[in-house]
Amino acid sequence: MSLLVVGLSHRSAPVSVLERASLNADAQLKLLQDTVAAEPAAEAALLATCNRIELYADVDKFHAGVAELSTLLARHSGVGLEELTPHLYVHYEDRAVHHLFSVACGLDSMVVGEGQILGQIKDSLARAQDLHTAGRLLNDLFQQALRVGKRAHSETGIDRAGQSLVTFGLEQLSAGADVQQWARGKKALVIGAGSMSSLAAATLARSGVAEIVVANRTFERAERLAQILSEGDDTDVLARAVPMDSVPVELTRADVAVSCTGATGLVLTADSVAATLAGRTGAPAVGSEAAAAAGSVGVREERQGAETALPGSGTAVGGDENCPLDLSSVPSGFSVMGEAAVAGMDAATLEQHGAWAAGGTAVDRPRETGRTGAEAEAELIGALAATATRVGRIPERRRPEPVAEVPRPEPVLFLLDLAMPRDVDAAVHRLAGVRLVDIESLADASADAPMAADVDMVRRIVADEVAAFGAAQRAAHITPTVVALRSMAADVVAGEIARLEGRLPGLDDKHRAEITQTVKRVVDKLLHAPTVRVKQLAAEPGGAGYADALRTLFDLDQETVASVSRAGNSTTEKNRGPA
């Protein structure tokens, strides 16, 4: 087995890179076709979701495989190889199996334990099978990953460790409030009608929203989703479909909007959302940062002209006599004895300031002639250090006065962007009256999510399944050799029985059958122990060499072994299908 995976995800790359590297459906198909056409790869499958792009391949050379897969990912994503490479990760053989099994269990998801990844793995396998880029190895791998993921969800409480991306996003929108109470009675707009949008619409319906409007570029798909929502037994939500160009109007009516389309550009720009708010509230949307700045200006104007007192003294900055500093340059909010006041001061002025701060009188100290600038500076700094030691204190920084902050208004529009690349302009974060949760903010929010004990149980399941899968693959690797050996033995038996019939032509059928059966039993007994043992040895780590040893010991024809292997792959291809 020479399984290799090269990819990037929300754990290795920023959202901006993931956005640019995302692949549309045509690009995914072309990438798979080009991968199997490349020299190092015999099989290929692609797992592409909103927060990961991973290319799996069966390769015959590790380094050549890494170089080829990385180049292909860069070429088809449009992100330069030099820029993409720092964000790529590589897993090989058992580590690659471990990675996919962890992904299938939700351990590598943005929200730990989410189960949607299983459907995405199933779709990836189906795509590779349809294109005939998945052979025995990747068929076995992906089908086993699906079984491992289902086992993790059924045998542990991994579902409690996290939720689907949709549920987690709605929790972030509600700012910690109960989602059902927060959503009850709200009007929702769902942009897109794919699997993620459908999940979002169903989750909103179960959460108690009063109305769901579905907008999609293909109106028939929007109608189908709206009909499913309206006819659901567990909800009584009012659902209807609208064309995509109705989004601006529907957004003015909506309280919540969820967007997840396959668009390559923005679906909602900051200007369009601002215009929506203006149409909804009658006033233009103002960025909270701008509002805070305006408030700060007002505070500064109130302060202008006020005297700043020194700590422990009733003397204002403007009334400090004999201070050698240019008081007009002293930063606001600091004592003239603070470190900010003396930063960048030359040594002579620094000594004068030290004498003044110690209660002495600042006097002119002429520089000695004939001394270098460096020597004079060193002497003056030494004198200042001696003064500081004698005084025994360090000037303290005064605490600045608090600046009044303008509170951000409560949002009237909640936006959840689950698309990659993003559907909603990131600048919408700065609009007052809007709360936007997107893939990037979800990643930040989930970074410190607590890990449940169930996660450790799932990790143990993954470790056991990886070991079992590796053993099965290594055992399967030797199977064609064992089959070829038994086939050769059967040919030897048939040849010897034919020679016996030539020497004993009068042998009756009963005796001929008994002799034939006896010879076969002898051969089977001789081969049974070594073939069973060699399969056991081959299943252990490092057991791949036993197949070569068997071929050498029995002088098996390599082409015969290869033909058995091809026949096995053909059978796998006929019987393939997602688990």
Disulfide bonds with the S-S distance in Angstrom:
none
